Amino acid sequence: MAFKKSVQALFLILVTLFASVSIAQPIARMSDKDVKELGKTIAKQEKAFDKALPSKFKKSILRGPSGELMVSDYLSDLSDAIKHLNDRFTGQYSASAEVTEILTRSSVMHRYFEANPEVKGVNEWDVYAGSLQQLASAYGGEFPLDSDSVVRRIGDKELAEAAKQAGAFAKSFSSQLGKDTKKVKSLKEPVKDAQSALKVIASVSKTLESNIKKGKPSTAEAKQIIEAVDEVEDILELDDMPEASIDSWEDGSAPLDKIAQAFAL
């Protein structure tokens, strides 16, 4: 009986571990609307953090490898940077410069709290830092941010346009690839495979464009596109592939690169 219970317990552990691995997914790309809401949340969390800090600490000067930091000035500048993000972020402007400033300034304080966890306000900072990690991810970066790093977000409008261009390019390149390799017998079957992958890119890019415009999650579609891109690029590396085909792909695949960048794939 004891042996049977041990087996059952082991089985439950394995099922739990398998489930946790199976459901693990990449972090979904945030829509412009999501980023806008996150900016508002960050503003509230920064105020809560400021309120939790002791007045003595606010009047202090922190000294580190990069020089002296007047805490009160730092807090004021950080608050202004967050306000600038919320004022300027639109569907036309992704405010990448403003986010870079927020993440750079916040990284200084984050490292201070990591080294001094006893300071009052660290709990509020941890909540704020969690949102900053989301913000960094939405802009293709990580938090804390290195001092010389710059982040950039591809907004919904720019991404939807890239998806549209990717679909059109996949169709035209499929036709061009067929013409370029028509007389190369060794490439007959590989080209068919490449054209099948290009058909997937053209079809799924249309769905991706629609999802982006509607603010729907679309990581699955982006992954399908990039997987198909990998198939095409593997075939383009074959020995008998004409240089004209390779050059055409390199010249026109920028929208596909943009999709990969936007979804960190």
C-alpha positions, -999 to 999 in steps of 0.1 A, spaced: 0 0 0 28 24 9 45 16 -24 13 23 -43 9 57 -26 45 66 -34 39 58 -70 8 79 -71 26 108 -54 54 106 -79 29 105 -108 12 136 -95 45 154 -92 54 144 -128 21 155 -141 24 189 -124 59 194 -138 49 184 -173 19 207 -171 40 237 -160 64 231 -189 37 226 -215 18 258 -207 48 280 -205 45 306 -233 64 336 -245 53 369 -230 26 383 -253 33 416 -271 14 445 -255 -9 465 -277 -7 503 -277 -38 504 -255 -21 481 -230 11 503 -229 -11 534 -224 -28 517 -194 6 505 -181 19 541 -182 -10 552 -160 -3 524 -136 34 532 -134 25 569 -126 3 558 -96 30 533 -84 57 559 -86 36 583 -64 30 555 -39 67 549 -38 75 586 -33 50 588 -5 65 558 13 100 572 14 112 589 46 117 627 43 152 623 55 160 599 27 145 623 1 169 651 14 199 628 12 227 625 -14 236 590 -27 271 584 -38 281 557 -62 304 548 -91 286 573 -114 289 602 -90 265 619 -66 227 618 -68 204 642 -50 174 620 -41 148 649 -42 160 660 -77 160 624 -89 125 618 -78 113 650 -94 130 641 -127 116 606 -127 81 619 -121 85 643 -150 97 615 -173 67 594 -165 44 623 -171 61 629 -205 55 593 -214 18 595 -206 14 629 -224 32 619 -256 25 583 -262 1 579 -291 -5 555 -320 17 577 -341 45 582 -315 57 553 -293 77 575 -270 108 553 -271 131 581 -259 108 588 -229 107 552 -219 145 549 -223 148 578 -199 124 562 -174 141 529 -174 176 544 -172 167 566 -142 148 539 -125 177 514 -129 199 536 -108 175 535 -78 167 498 -84 203 489 -80 205 510 -48 175 492 -33 190 458 -42 221 468 -22 200 484 6 169 464 11 163 478 46 153 513 34 117 521 39 98 522 6 114 491 -9 81 472 -9 65 500 -30 95 500 -52 93 463 -59 57 468 -71 68 497 -93 98 477 -106 75 449 -117 56 472 -140 89 486 -153 99 451 -163 67 449 -183 74 483 -199 109 473 -208 96 441 -224 71 461 -245 100 481 -258 123 452 -265 145 457 -235 152 445 -200 150 461 -166 172 472 -150 186 488 -181 223 493 -188 232 530 -188 242 530 -225 212 510 -237 184 524 -258 150 508 -263 125 511 -292 89 500 -296 73 492 -329 38 506 -325 5 490 -336 2 511 -368 38 505 -378 35 468 -371 2 464 -390 18 481 -420 47 457 -417 24 427 -417 6 441 -448 40 445 -466 52 411 -455 21 394 -471 26 413 -504 63 405 -505 57 368 -498 34 366 -528 57 385 -552 88 366 -540 71 333 -545 65 341 -581 100 355 -586 116 324 -570 97 302 -594 110 321 -624 146 323 -611 148 285 -605 127 273 -634 157 257 -652 174 244 -620 162 208 -617 178 202 -583 157 229 -568 123 218 -581 111 202 -549 128 226 -525 113 255 -543 78 239 -539 85 237 -502 96 273 -501 65 284 -520 43 265 -495 60 284 -466 56 317 -485 19 309 -489 17 305 -451 34 339 -446 10 356 -470 -20 341 -454 -11 345 -418 3 380 -423 -32 391 -433 -46 376 -400 -18 393 -381 -26 427 -396 -62 423 -387 -54 413 -351 -31 442 -346 -56 467 -359 -82 452 -335 -59 451 -305 -61 413 -303 -32 390 -291 -13 378 -320 19 361 -308 8 327 -323 5 343 -358 38 360 -355 55 327 -345 39 310 -375 53 336 -398 88 335 -384 88 297 -385 79 299 -422 106 325 -428 131 301 -413 120 274 -437 124 297 -467 158 309 -456 171 273 -451 161 266 -487 177 298 -500 210 285 -486 211 255 -510 241 254 -533 223 258 -566 201 288 -555 205 317 -579 221 349 -564 192 369 -578 168 350 -555 189 355 -525 194 392 -533 156 397 -538 149 381 -504 174 403 -486 161 434 -503 124 427 -495 124 409 -461 127 440 -439 89 438 -429 95 402 -417 125 414 -397 102 440 -381 76 414 -371 103 393 -355 116 423 -336 82 434 -324 75 400 -309 111 393 -298 112 362 -319 
